[in-house]
């Protein structure tokens, strides 16, 4: 089961310029502002800027579906023909992420947060 699309990650080459653009667009300051990642929260949406995204193979924004069980969801996607791009990985605070590419070449991200 998903909680919907709540996160979009953009690969960026110039994080300072991208941060300025998204600050102007969203009208909020980032809640995470690090050299390796800048994150914004606005209207229930998480928008992330990843300066390493291109080197990870990202060619454009990647939507992340928030799921209850990332391993089960990933297994289902792989059984349906998806290809693993990033296996399940903990990225801090118990948050797990993974991503796949579908048969059309689209990237699909998954996020599982720890229960609060």
PDB file as gemmi writes it, atoms N, CA and C in Angstrom:
CRYST1    1.000    1.000    1.000  90.00  90.00  90.00 P 1                      
ATOM      1  N   UNK A   1       0.840  -1.183   0.000  1.00  0.00           N  
ATOM      2  CA  UNK A   1       0.000   0.000   0.000  1.00  0.00           C  
ATOM      3  C   UNK A   1       0.882   1.241   0.000  1.00  0.00           C  
ATOM      4  N   UNK A   2       0.451   2.271  -0.726  1.00  0.00           N  
ATOM      5  CA  UNK A   2       1.220   3.509  -0.751  1.00  0.00           C  
ATOM      6  C   UNK A   2       0.474   4.606  -0.012  1.00  0.00           C  
ATOM      7  N   UNK A   3       1.233   5.617   0.377  1.00  0.00           N  
ATOM      8  CA  UNK A   3       0.661   6.837   0.933  1.00  0.00           C  
ATOM      9  C   UNK A   3       0.707   7.937  -0.125  1.00  0.00           C  
ATOM     10  N   UNK A   4       1.015   7.548  -1.360  1.00  0.00           N  
ATOM     11  CA  UNK A   4       1.026   8.479  -2.475  1.00  0.00           C  
ATOM     12  C   UNK A   4       2.406   9.020  -2.784  1.00  0.00           C  
ATOM     13  N   UNK A   5       2.443   9.858  -3.800  1.00  0.00           N  
ATOM     14  CA  UNK A   5       3.660  10.548  -4.198  1.00  0.00           C  
ATOM     15  C   UNK A   5       3.821  11.768  -3.310  1.00  0.00           C  
ATOM     16  N   UNK A   6       4.875  11.769  -2.513  1.00  0.00           N  
ATOM     17  CA  UNK A   6       5.093  12.890  -1.605  1.00  0.00           C  
ATOM     18  C   UNK A   6       6.476  13.499  -1.767  1.00  0.00           C  
ATOM     19  N   UNK A   7       7.336  12.852  -2.555  1.00  0.00           N  
ATOM     20  CA  UNK A   7       8.721  13.308  -2.675  1.00  0.00           C  
ATOM     21  C   UNK A   7       9.142  13.273  -4.137  1.00  0.00           C  
ATOM     22  N   UNK A   8       9.810  14.333  -4.576  1.00  0.00           N  
ATOM     23  CA  UNK A   8      10.406  14.391  -5.903  1.00  0.00           C  
ATOM     24  C   UNK A   8      11.853  14.839  -5.726  1.00  0.00           C  
ATOM     25  N   UNK A   9      12.778  14.082  -6.318  1.00  0.00           N  
ATOM     26  CA  UNK A   9      14.200  14.423  -6.248  1.00  0.00           C  
ATOM     27  C   UNK A   9      14.661  14.880  -7.628  1.00  0.00           C  
ATOM     28  N   UNK A  10      15.302  16.041  -7.666  1.00  0.00           N  
ATOM     29  CA  UNK A  10      15.848  16.594  -8.903  1.00  0.00           C  
ATOM     30  C   UNK A  10      17.365  16.458  -8.897  1.00  0.00           C  
ATOM     31  N   UNK A  11      17.940  15.869  -9.956  1.00  0.00           N  
ATOM     32  CA  UNK A  11      19.397  15.903 -10.068  1.00  0.00           C  
ATOM     33  C   UNK A  11      19.802  17.305 -10.516  1.00  0.00           C  
ATOM     34  N   UNK A  12      20.802  17.884  -9.875  1.00  0.00           N  
ATOM     35  CA  UNK A  12      21.235  19.241 -10.225  1.00  0.00           C  
ATOM     36  C   UNK A  12      22.756  19.285 -10.361  1.00  0.00           C  
ATOM     37  N   UNK A  13      23.221  20.167 -11.215  1.00  0.00           N  
ATOM     38  CA  UNK A  13      24.669  20.341 -11.386  1.00  0.00           C  
ATOM     39  C   UNK A  13      25.188  21.492 -10.532  1.00  0.00           C  
ATOM     40  N   UNK A  14      24.391  22.538 -10.393  1.00  0.00           N  
ATOM     41  CA  UNK A  14      24.779  23.700  -9.602  1.00  0.00           C  
ATOM     42  C   UNK A  14      23.765  23.841  -8.465  1.00  0.00           C  
ATOM     43  N   UNK A  15      24.125  23.305  -7.312  1.00  0.00           N  
ATOM     44  CA  UNK A  15      23.167  23.261  -6.204  1.00  0.00           C  
ATOM     45  C   UNK A  15      22.794  24.660  -5.698  1.00  0.00           C  
ATOM     46  N   UNK A  16      23.725  25.610  -5.756  1.00  0.00           N  
ATOM     47  CA  UNK A  16      23.420  26.971  -5.298  1.00  0.00           C  
ATOM     48  C   UNK A  16      22.360  27.617  -6.189  1.00  0.00           C  
ATOM     49  N   UNK A  17      22.509  27.474  -7.505  1.00  0.00           N  
ATOM     50  CA  UNK A  17      21.512  28.043  -8.419  1.00  0.00           C  
ATOM     51  C   UNK A  17      20.170  27.329  -8.276  1.00  0.00           C  
ATOM     52  N   UNK A  18      20.204  26.013  -8.145  1.00  0.00           N  
ATOM     53  CA  UNK A  18      18.965  25.254  -7.995  1.00  0.00           C  
ATOM     54  C   UNK A  18      18.265  25.620  -6.687  1.00  0.00           C  
ATOM     55  N   UNK A  19      19.052  25.787  -5.619  1.00  0.00           N  
ATOM     56  CA  UNK A  19      18.480  26.173  -4.328  1.00  0.00           C  
ATOM     57  C   UNK A  19      17.803  27.538  -4.432  1.00  0.00           C  
ATOM     58  N   UNK A  20      18.433  28.480  -5.106  1.00  0.00           N  
ATOM     59  CA  UNK A  20      17.842  29.814  -5.281  1.00  0.00           C  
ATOM     60  C   UNK A  20      16.540  29.732  -6.076  1.00  0.00           C  
ATOM     61  N   UNK A  21      16.530  28.920  -7.127  1.00  0.00           N  
ATOM     62  CA  UNK A  21      15.337  28.781  -7.954  1.00  0.00           C  
ATOM     63  C   UNK A  21      14.182  28.180  -7.154  1.00  0.00           C  
ATOM     64  N   UNK A  22      14.438  27.097  -6.425  1.00  0.00           N  
ATOM     65  CA  UNK A  22      13.358  26.455  -5.679  1.00  0.00           C  
ATOM     66  C   UNK A  22      12.930  27.272  -4.464  1.00  0.00           C  
ATOM     67  N   UNK A  23      13.834  28.049  -3.868  1.00  0.00           N  
ATOM     68  CA  UNK A  23      13.443  28.959  -2.791  1.00  0.00           C  
ATOM     69  C   UNK A  23      12.477  30.001  -3.337  1.00  0.00           C  
ATOM     70  N   UNK A  24      12.777  30.532  -4.530  1.00  0.00           N  
ATOM     71  CA  UNK A  24      11.890  31.514  -5.155  1.00  0.00           C  
ATOM     72  C   UNK A  24      10.555  30.881  -5.552  1.00  0.00           C  
ATOM     73  N   UNK A  25      10.598  29.684  -6.099  1.00  0.00           N  
ATOM     74  CA  UNK A  25       9.379  29.009  -6.530  1.00  0.00           C  
ATOM     75  C   UNK A  25       8.471  28.659  -5.352  1.00  0.00           C  
ATOM     76  N   UNK A  26       9.043  28.048  -4.330  1.00  0.00           N  
ATOM     77  CA  UNK A  26       8.238  27.544  -3.216  1.00  0.00           C  
ATOM     78  C   UNK A  26       7.970  28.587  -2.140  1.00  0.00           C  
ATOM     79  N   UNK A  27       8.803  29.621  -2.076  1.00  0.00           N  
ATOM     80  CA  UNK A  27       8.612  30.663  -1.076  1.00  0.00           C  
ATOM     81  C   UNK A  27       8.953  30.227   0.330  1.00  0.00           C  
ATOM     82  N   UNK A  28       9.766  29.180   0.459  1.00  0.00           N  
ATOM     83  CA  UNK A  28      10.214  28.698   1.772  1.00  0.00           C  
ATOM     84  C   UNK A  28      11.711  28.429   1.712  1.00  0.00           C  
ATOM     85  N   UNK A  29      12.340  28.475   2.884  1.00  0.00           N  
ATOM     86  CA  UNK A  29      13.753  28.124   2.982  1.00  0.00           C  
ATOM     87  C   UNK A  29      13.873  26.604   3.099  1.00  0.00           C  
ATOM     88  N   UNK A  30      14.993  26.037   2.689  1.00  0.00           N  
ATOM     89  CA  UNK A  30      15.161  24.585   2.822  1.00  0.00           C  
ATOM     90  C   UNK A  30      15.196  24.142   4.285  1.00  0.00           C  
ATOM     91  N   UNK A  31      14.676  22.956   4.546  1.00  0.00           N  
ATOM     92  CA  UNK A  31      14.762  22.371   5.889  1.00  0.00           C  
ATOM     93  C   UNK A  31      16.046  21.569   6.036  1.00  0.00           C  
ATOM     94  N   UNK A  32      16.643  21.162   4.906  1.00  0.00           N  
ATOM     95  CA  UNK A  32      17.968  20.539   4.872  1.00  0.00           C  
ATOM     96  C   UNK A  32      18.775  21.345   3.872  1.00  0.00           C  
ATOM     97  N   UNK A  33      19.953  21.810   4.282  1.00  0.00           N  
ATOM     98  CA  UNK A  33      20.795  22.608   3.391  1.00  0.00           C  
ATOM     99  C   UNK A  33      22.238  22.166   3.571  1.00  0.00           C  
ATOM    100  N   UNK A  34      22.586  21.105   2.875  1.00  0.00           N  
ATOM    101  CA  UNK A  34      23.914  20.509   2.956  1.00  0.00           C  
ATOM    102  C   UNK A  34      24.528  20.454   1.562  1.00  0.00           C  
ATOM    103  N   UNK A  35      25.855  20.359   1.468  1.00  0.00           N  
ATOM    104  CA  UNK A  35      26.486  20.271   0.144  1.00  0.00           C  
ATOM    105  C   UNK A  35      26.032  19.046  -0.660  1.00  0.00           C  
ATOM    106  N   UNK A  36      25.597  17.991   0.029  1.00  0.00           N  
ATOM    107  CA  UNK A  36      25.212  16.745  -0.640  1.00  0.00           C  
ATOM    108  C   UNK A  36      23.707  16.642  -0.904  1.00  0.00           C  
ATOM    109  N   UNK A  37      22.891  17.572  -0.345  1.00  0.00           N  
ATOM    110  CA  UNK A  37      21.443  17.497  -0.518  1.00  0.00           C  
ATOM    111  C   UNK A  37      20.799  18.758   0.035  1.00  0.00           C  
ATOM    112  N   UNK A  38      19.835  19.292  -0.703  1.00  0.00           N  
ATOM    113  CA  UNK A  38      19.008  20.396  -0.225  1.00  0.00           C  
ATOM    114  C   UNK A  38      17.570  19.935  -0.327  1.00  0.00           C  
ATOM    115  N   UNK A  39      16.824  20.075   0.778  1.00  0.00           N  
ATOM    116  CA  UNK A  39      15.442  19.621   0.781  1.00  0.00           C  
ATOM    117  C   UNK A  39      14.486  20.705   1.230  1.00  0.00           C  
ATOM    118  N   UNK A  40      13.334  20.750   0.560  1.00  0.00           N  
ATOM    119  CA  UNK A  40      12.274  21.702   0.882  1.00  0.00           C  
ATOM    120  C   UNK A  40      11.015  20.938   1.241  1.00  0.00           C  
ATOM    121  N   UNK A  41      10.208  21.504   2.126  1.00  0.00           N  
ATOM    122  CA  UNK A  41       8.877  20.980   2.423  1.00  0.00           C  
ATOM    123  C   UNK A  41       7.890  22.103   2.117  1.00  0.00           C  
ATOM    124  N   UNK A  42       6.897  21.777   1.294  1.00  0.00           N  
ATOM    125  CA  UNK A  42       5.890  22.768   0.940  1.00  0.00           C  
ATOM    126  C   UNK A  42       4.610  22.052   0.534  1.00  0.00           C  
ATOM    127  N   UNK A  43       3.508  22.441   1.119  1.00  0.00           N  
ATOM    128  CA  UNK A  43       2.187  21.909   0.778  1.00  0.00           C  
ATOM    129  C   UNK A  43       2.146  20.385   0.848  1.00  0.00           C  
ATOM    130  N   UNK A  44       2.788  19.818   1.875  1.00  0.00           N  
ATOM    131  CA  UNK A  44       2.783  18.374   2.045  1.00  0.00           C  
ATOM    132  C   UNK A  44       3.707  17.623   1.098  1.00  0.00           C  
ATOM    133  N   UNK A  45       4.498  18.350   0.365  1.00  0.00           N  
ATOM    134  CA  UNK A  45       5.406  17.772  -0.627  1.00  0.00           C  
ATOM    135  C   UNK A  45       6.849  17.979  -0.188  1.00  0.00           C  
ATOM    136  N   UNK A  46       7.683  16.986  -0.440  1.00  0.00           N  
ATOM    137  CA  UNK A  46       9.127  17.088  -0.218  1.00  0.00           C  
ATOM    138  C   UNK A  46       9.780  17.256  -1.580  1.00  0.00           C  
ATOM    139  N   UNK A  47      10.590  18.283  -1.745  1.00  0.00           N  
ATOM    140  CA  UNK A  47      11.330  18.508  -2.980  1.00  0.00           C  
ATOM    141  C   UNK A  47      12.810  18.482  -2.632  1.00  0.00           C  
ATOM    142  N   UNK A  48      13.536  17.554  -3.240  1.00  0.00           N  
ATOM    143  CA  UNK A  48      14.957  17.409  -2.958  1.00  0.00           C  
ATOM    144  C   UNK A  48      15.816  17.747  -4.153  1.00  0.00           C  
ATOM    145  N   UNK A  49      16.981  18.308  -3.873  1.00  0.00           N  
ATOM    146  CA  UNK A  49      17.975  18.635  -4.900  1.00  0.00           C  
ATOM    147  C   UNK A  49      19.214  17.800  -4.610  1.00  0.00           C  
ATOM    148  N   UNK A  50      19.612  16.979  -5.584  1.00  0.00           N  
ATOM    149  CA  UNK A  50      20.734  16.057  -5.397  1.00  0.00           C  
ATOM    150  C   UNK A  50      21.858  16.390  -6.369  1.00  0.00           C  
ATOM    151  N   UNK A  51      22.955  16.994  -5.882  1.00  0.00           N  
ATOM    152  CA  UNK A  51      24.056  17.349  -6.768  1.00  0.00           C  
ATOM    153  C   UNK A  51      24.828  16.132  -7.283  1.00  0.00           C  
ATOM    154  N   UNK A  52      24.574  14.961  -6.720  1.00  0.00           N  
ATOM    155  CA  UNK A  52      25.199  13.723  -7.216  1.00  0.00           C  
ATOM    156  C   UNK A  52      24.236  12.923  -8.084  1.00  0.00           C  
ATOM    157  N   UNK A  53      23.067  13.465  -8.323  1.00  0.00           N  
ATOM    158  CA  UNK A  53      22.035  12.736  -9.060  1.00  0.00           C  
ATOM    159  C   UNK A  53      22.452  12.288 -10.445  1.00  0.00           C  
ATOM    160  N   UNK A  54      23.105  13.170 -11.184  1.00  0.00           N  
ATOM    161  CA  UNK A  54      23.514  12.798 -12.543  1.00  0.00           C  
ATOM    162  C   UNK A  54      24.513  11.649 -12.525  1.00  0.00           C  
ATOM    163  N   UNK A  55      25.438  11.665 -11.572  1.00  0.00           N  
ATOM    164  CA  UNK A  55      26.422  10.579 -11.489  1.00  0.00           C  
ATOM    165  C   UNK A  55      25.785   9.270 -11.044  1.00  0.00           C  
ATOM    166  N   UNK A  56      24.583   9.347 -10.439  1.00  0.00           N  
ATOM    167  CA  UNK A  56      23.838   8.145 -10.056  1.00  0.00           C  
ATOM    168  C   UNK A  56      22.950   7.656 -11.196  1.00  0.00           C  
ATOM    169  N   UNK A  57      22.990   8.338 -12.323  1.00  0.00           N  
ATOM    170  CA  UNK A  57      22.184   7.923 -13.469  1.00  0.00           C  
ATOM    171  C   UNK A  57      20.846   8.614 -13.595  1.00  0.00           C  
ATOM    172  N   UNK A  58      20.561   9.602 -12.733  1.00  0.00           N  
ATOM    173  CA  UNK A  58      19.291  10.321 -12.855  1.00  0.00           C  
ATOM    174  C   UNK A  58      19.351  11.233 -14.073  1.00  0.00           C  
ATOM    175  N   UNK A  59      18.326  11.163 -14.900  1.00  0.00           N  
ATOM    176  CA  UNK A  59      18.269  11.997 -16.099  1.00  0.00           C  
ATOM    177  C   UNK A  59      17.207  13.086 -15.986  1.00  0.00           C  
ATOM    178  N   UNK A  60      16.458  13.055 -14.899  1.00  0.00           N  
ATOM    179  CA  UNK A  60      15.419  14.041 -14.662  1.00  0.00           C  
ATOM    180  C   UNK A  60      14.839  13.808 -13.280  1.00  0.00           C  
ATOM    181  N   UNK A  61      13.794  14.538 -12.933  1.00  0.00           N  
ATOM    182  CA  UNK A  61      13.177  14.368 -11.617  1.00  0.00           C  
ATOM    183  C   UNK A  61      12.679  12.934 -11.428  1.00  0.00           C  
ATOM    184  N   UNK A  62      12.797  12.438 -10.205  1.00  0.00           N  
ATOM    185  CA  UNK A  62      12.324  11.095  -9.879  1.00  0.00           C  
ATOM    186  C   UNK A  62      11.251  11.200  -8.802  1.00  0.00           C  
ATOM    187  N   UNK A  63      10.033  10.701  -9.104  1.00  0.00           N  
ATOM    188  CA  UNK A  63       8.992  10.679  -8.080  1.00  0.00           C  
ATOM    189  C   UNK A  63       9.229   9.520  -7.125  1.00  0.00           C  
ATOM    190  N   UNK A  64       9.018   9.759  -5.853  1.00  0.00           N  
ATOM    191  CA  UNK A  64       9.166   8.728  -4.828  1.00  0.00           C  
ATOM    192  C   UNK A  64       7.811   8.452  -4.193  1.00  0.00           C  
ATOM    193  N   UNK A  65       7.388   7.198  -4.283  1.00  0.00           N  
ATOM    194  CA  UNK A  65       6.155   6.735  -3.657  1.00  0.00           C  
ATOM    195  C   UNK A  65       6.458   6.343  -2.221  1.00  0.00           C  
ATOM    196  N   UNK A  66       5.686   6.817  -1.297  1.00  0.00           N  
ATOM    197  CA  UNK A  66       5.834   6.448   0.105  1.00  0.00           C  
ATOM    198  C   UNK A  66       5.035   5.163   0.331  1.00  0.00           C  
ATOM    199  N   UNK A  67       5.720   4.123   0.811  1.00  0.00           N  
ATOM    200  CA  UNK A  67       5.116   2.799   0.932  1.00  0.00           C  
ATOM    201  C   UNK A  67       5.232   2.285   2.368  1.00  0.00           C  
ATOM    202  N   UNK A  68       4.365   1.338   2.699  1.00  0.00           N  
ATOM    203  CA  UNK A  68       4.371   0.727   4.030  1.00  0.00           C  
ATOM    204  C   UNK A  68       5.490  -0.300   4.179  1.00  0.00           C  
ATOM    205  N   UNK A  69       5.761  -1.066   3.105  1.00  0.00           N  
ATOM    206  CA  UNK A  69       6.752  -2.144   3.161  1.00  0.00           C  
ATOM    207  C   UNK A  69       7.601  -2.086   1.897  1.00  0.00           C  
ATOM    208  N   UNK A  70       8.758  -1.443   1.998  1.00  0.00           N  
ATOM    209  CA  UNK A  70       9.584  -1.195   0.814  1.00  0.00           C  
ATOM    210  C   UNK A  70      10.094  -2.495   0.188  1.00  0.00           C  
ATOM    211  N   UNK A  71      10.464  -3.466   0.998  1.00  0.00           N  
ATOM    212  CA  UNK A  71      10.979  -4.725   0.448  1.00  0.00           C  
ATOM    213  C   UNK A  71       9.900  -5.474  -0.317  1.00  0.00           C  
ATOM    214  N   UNK A  72       8.703  -5.517   0.227  1.00  0.00           N  
ATOM    215  CA  UNK A  72       7.588  -6.180  -0.453  1.00  0.00           C  
ATOM    216  C   UNK A  72       7.227  -5.451  -1.744  1.00  0.00           C  
ATOM    217  N   UNK A  73       7.171  -4.123  -1.686  1.00  0.00           N  
ATOM    218  CA  UNK A  73       6.840  -3.331  -2.870  1.00  0.00           C  
ATOM    219  C   UNK A  73       7.904  -3.505  -3.940  1.00  0.00           C  
ATOM    220  N   UNK A  74       9.174  -3.446  -3.550  1.00  0.00           N  
ATOM    221  CA  UNK A  74      10.267  -3.632  -4.500  1.00  0.00           C  
ATOM    222  C   UNK A  74      10.179  -5.010  -5.146  1.00  0.00           C  
ATOM    223  N   UNK A  75       9.936  -6.030  -4.353  1.00  0.00           N  
ATOM    224  CA  UNK A  75       9.809  -7.387  -4.872  1.00  0.00           C  
ATOM    225  C   UNK A  75       8.683  -7.480  -5.905  1.00  0.00           C  
ATOM    226  N   UNK A  76       7.559  -6.852  -5.617  1.00  0.00           N  
ATOM    227  CA  UNK A  76       6.433  -6.841  -6.550  1.00  0.00           C  
ATOM    228  C   UNK A  76       6.761  -6.138  -7.853  1.00  0.00           C  
ATOM    229  N   UNK A  77       7.487  -5.022  -7.761  1.00  0.00           N  
ATOM    230  CA  UNK A  77       7.871  -4.284  -8.967  1.00  0.00           C  
ATOM    231  C   UNK A  77       8.842  -5.102  -9.816  1.00  0.00           C  
ATOM    232  N   UNK A  78       9.783  -5.769  -9.167  1.00  0.00           N  
ATOM    233  CA  UNK A  78      10.744  -6.600  -9.899  1.00  0.00           C  
ATOM    234  C   UNK A  78      10.034  -7.777 -10.566  1.00  0.00           C  
ATOM    235  N   UNK A  79       9.076  -8.364  -9.878  1.00  0.00           N  
ATOM    236  CA  UNK A  79       8.301  -9.468 -10.457  1.00  0.00           C  
ATOM    237  C   UNK A  79       7.474  -8.999 -11.651  1.00  0.00           C  
ATOM    238  N   UNK A  80       7.114  -7.721 -11.653  1.00  0.00           N  
ATOM    239  CA  UNK A  80       6.332  -7.155 -12.749  1.00  0.00           C  
ATOM    240  C   UNK A  80       7.212  -6.667 -13.901  1.00  0.00           C  
ATOM    241  N   UNK A  81       8.544  -6.865 -13.788  1.00  0.00           N  
ATOM    242  CA  UNK A  81       9.431  -6.542 -14.898  1.00  0.00           C  
ATOM    243  C   UNK A  81      10.314  -5.331 -14.712  1.00  0.00           C  
ATOM    244  N   UNK A  82      10.269  -4.709 -13.560  1.00  0.00           N  
ATOM    245  CA  UNK A  82      11.141  -3.553 -13.318  1.00  0.00           C  
ATOM    246  C   UNK A  82      12.582  -4.026 -13.110  1.00  0.00           C  
ATOM    247  N   UNK A  83      13.504  -3.091 -13.294  1.00  0.00           N  
ATOM    248  CA  UNK A  83      14.940  -3.344 -13.104  1.00  0.00           C  
ATOM    249  C   UNK A  83      15.430  -2.506 -11.926  1.00  0.00           C  
ATOM    250  N   UNK A  84      16.185  -3.121 -11.023  1.00  0.00           N  
ATOM    251  CA  UNK A  84      16.700  -2.397  -9.863  1.00  0.00           C  
ATOM    252  C   UNK A  84      17.721  -1.351 -10.289  1.00  0.00           C  
ATOM    253  N   UNK A  85      17.530  -0.125  -9.848  1.00  0.00           N  
ATOM    254  CA  UNK A  85      18.529   0.926 -10.003  1.00  0.00           C  
ATOM    255  C   UNK A  85      19.286   1.113  -8.701  1.00  0.00           C  
ATOM    256  N   UNK A  86      18.542   1.110  -7.595  1.00  0.00           N  
ATOM    257  CA  UNK A  86      19.141   1.232  -6.268  1.00  0.00           C  
ATOM    258  C   UNK A  86      18.386   0.309  -5.334  1.00  0.00           C  
ATOM    259  N   UNK A  87      19.106  -0.645  -4.766  1.00  0.00           N  
ATOM    260  CA  UNK A  87      18.484  -1.557  -3.819  1.00  0.00           C  
ATOM    261  C   UNK A  87      18.148  -0.789  -2.536  1.00  0.00           C  
ATOM    262  N   UNK A  88      17.393  -1.393  -1.667  1.00  0.00           N  
ATOM    263  CA  UNK A  88      16.978  -0.758  -0.412  1.00  0.00           C  
ATOM    264  C   UNK A  88      18.208  -0.301   0.370  1.00  0.00           C  
ATOM    265  N   UNK A  89      18.161   0.967   0.771  1.00  0.00           N  
ATOM    266  CA  UNK A  89      19.280   1.577   1.494  1.00  0.00           C  
ATOM    267  C   UNK A  89      18.733   2.513   2.556  1.00  0.00           C  
ATOM    268  N   UNK A  90      19.321   2.493   3.744  1.00  0.00           N  
ATOM    269  CA  UNK A  90      18.939   3.410   4.819  1.00  0.00           C  
ATOM    270  C   UNK A  90      19.699   4.716   4.611  1.00  0.00           C  
ATOM    271  N   UNK A  91      18.979   5.834   4.657  1.00  0.00           N  
ATOM    272  CA  UNK A  91      19.601   7.135   4.384  1.00  0.00           C  
ATOM    273  C   UNK A  91      19.570   8.075   5.580  1.00  0.00           C  
ATOM    274  N   UNK A  92      19.272   7.547   6.753  1.00  0.00           N  
ATOM    275  CA  UNK A  92      19.276   8.364   7.961  1.00  0.00           C  
ATOM    276  C   UNK A  92      17.914   8.387   8.620  1.00  0.00           C  
ATOM    277  N   UNK A  93      17.927   8.355   9.927  1.00  0.00           N  
ATOM    278  CA  UNK A  93      16.689   8.440  10.688  1.00  0.00           C  
ATOM    279  C   UNK A  93      15.744   7.272  10.458  1.00  0.00           C  
ATOM    280  N   UNK A  94      16.279   6.157   9.972  1.00  0.00           N  
ATOM    281  CA  UNK A  94      15.440   5.000   9.707  1.00  0.00           C  
ATOM    282  C   UNK A  94      14.740   5.023   8.366  1.00  0.00           C  
ATOM    283  N   UNK A  95      14.918   6.073   7.602  1.00  0.00           N  
ATOM    284  CA  UNK A  95      14.288   6.177   6.282  1.00  0.00           C  
ATOM    285  C   UNK A  95      14.989   5.239   5.314  1.00  0.00           C  
ATOM    286  N   UNK A  96      14.174   4.453   4.599  1.00  0.00           N  
ATOM    287  CA  UNK A  96      14.683   3.539   3.587  1.00  0.00           C  
ATOM    288  C   UNK A  96      14.263   4.033   2.208  1.00  0.00           C  
ATOM    289  N   UNK A  97      15.169   3.922   1.240  1.00  0.00           N  
ATOM    290  CA  UNK A  97      14.838   4.279  -0.134  1.00  0.00           C  
ATOM    291  C   UNK A  97      15.305   3.178  -1.074  1.00  0.00           C  
ATOM    292  N   UNK A  98      14.703   3.131  -2.250  1.00  0.00           N  
ATOM    293  CA  UNK A  98      15.091   2.228  -3.329  1.00  0.00           C  
ATOM    294  C   UNK A  98      14.541   2.831  -4.617  1.00  0.00           C  
ATOM    295  N   UNK A  99      15.047   2.380  -5.756  1.00  0.00           N  
ATOM    296  CA  UNK A  99      14.488   2.852  -7.019  1.00  0.00           C  
ATOM    297  C   UNK A  99      14.633   1.787  -8.093  1.00  0.00           C  
ATOM    298  N   UNK A 100      13.718   1.857  -9.066  1.00  0.00           N  
ATOM    299  CA  UNK A 100      13.696   0.923 -10.183  1.00  0.00           C  
ATOM    300  C   UNK A 100      13.484   1.704 -11.474  1.00  0.00           C  
ATOM    301  N   UNK A 101      13.710   0.995 -12.577  1.00  0.00           N  
ATOM    302  CA  UNK A 101      13.379   1.526 -13.908  1.00  0.00           C  
ATOM    303  C   UNK A 101      12.324   0.583 -14.483  1.00  0.00           C  
ATOM    304  N   UNK A 102      11.237   1.151 -15.006  1.00  0.00           N  
ATOM    305  CA  UNK A 102      10.206   0.305 -15.595  1.00  0.00           C  
ATOM    306  C   UNK A 102      10.580  -0.052 -17.033  1.00  0.00           C  
ATOM    307  N   UNK A 103       9.735  -0.820 -17.695  1.00  0.00           N  
ATOM    308  CA  UNK A 103      10.017  -1.294 -19.052  1.00  0.00           C  
ATOM    309  C   UNK A 103      10.111  -0.156 -20.067  1.00  0.00           C  
ATOM    310  N   UNK A 104       9.564   1.005 -19.723  1.00  0.00           N  
ATOM    311  CA  UNK A 104       9.603   2.167 -20.620  1.00  0.00           C  
ATOM    312  C   UNK A 104      10.796   3.080 -20.340  1.00  0.00           C  
ATOM    313  N   UNK A 105      11.589   2.732 -19.336  1.00  0.00           N  
ATOM    314  CA  UNK A 105      12.755   3.541 -18.981  1.00  0.00           C  
ATOM    315  C   UNK A 105      12.488   4.585 -17.920  1.00  0.00           C  
ATOM    316  N   UNK A 106      11.256   4.639 -17.393  1.00  0.00           N  
ATOM    317  CA  UNK A 106      10.917   5.602 -16.348  1.00  0.00           C  
ATOM    318  C   UNK A 106      11.479   5.153 -15.005  1.00  0.00           C  
ATOM    319  N   UNK A 107      11.964   6.099 -14.237  1.00  0.00           N  
ATOM    320  CA  UNK A 107      12.472   5.787 -12.905  1.00  0.00           C  
ATOM    321  C   UNK A 107      11.362   5.979 -11.877  1.00  0.00           C  
ATOM    322  N   UNK A 108      11.275   5.032 -10.961  1.00  0.00           N  
ATOM    323  CA  UNK A 108      10.281   5.059  -9.902  1.00  0.00           C  
ATOM    324  C   UNK A 108      11.020   4.877  -8.578  1.00  0.00           C  
ATOM    325  N   UNK A 109      10.829   5.804  -7.664  1.00  0.00           N  
ATOM    326  CA  UNK A 109      11.469   5.720  -6.353  1.00  0.00           C  
ATOM    327  C   UNK A 109      10.481   5.252  -5.302  1.00  0.00           C  
ATOM    328  N   UNK A 110      11.026   4.620  -4.264  1.00  0.00           N  
ATOM    329  CA  UNK A 110      10.244   4.154  -3.123  1.00  0.00           C  
ATOM    330  C   UNK A 110      10.862   4.700  -1.843  1.00  0.00           C  
ATOM    331  N   UNK A 111      10.017   5.077  -0.890  1.00  0.00           N  
ATOM    332  CA  UNK A 111      10.461   5.536   0.424  1.00  0.00           C  
ATOM    333  C   UNK A 111       9.607   4.846   1.480  1.00  0.00           C  
ATOM    334  N   UNK A 112      10.291   4.357   2.523  1.00  0.00           N  
ATOM    335  CA  UNK A 112       9.590   3.858   3.702  1.00  0.00           C  
ATOM    336  C   UNK A 112      10.161   4.575   4.908  1.00  0.00           C  
ATOM    337  N   UNK A 113       9.295   5.256   5.638  1.00  0.00           N  
ATOM    338  CA  UNK A 113       9.708   5.929   6.864  1.00  0.00           C  
ATOM    339  C   UNK A 113       9.403   5.035   8.057  1.00  0.00           C  
ATOM    340  N   UNK A 114      10.172   5.221   9.121  1.00  0.00           N  
ATOM    341  CA  UNK A 114       9.916   4.463  10.340  1.00  0.00           C  
ATOM    342  C   UNK A 114       8.614   4.942  10.950  1.00  0.00           C  
ATOM    343  N   UNK A 115       7.969   4.077  11.682  1.00  0.00           N  
ATOM    344  CA  UNK A 115       6.734   4.452  12.367  1.00  0.00           C  
ATOM    345  C   UNK A 115       7.067   5.459  13.466  1.00  0.00           C  
ATOM    346  N   UNK A 116       6.276   6.463  13.561  1.00  0.00           N  
ATOM    347  CA  UNK A 116       6.510   7.513  14.560  1.00  0.00           C  
ATOM    348  C   UNK A 116       5.996   7.101  15.904  1.00  0.00           C  
TER     349      UNK A 116                                                      
END                                                                             
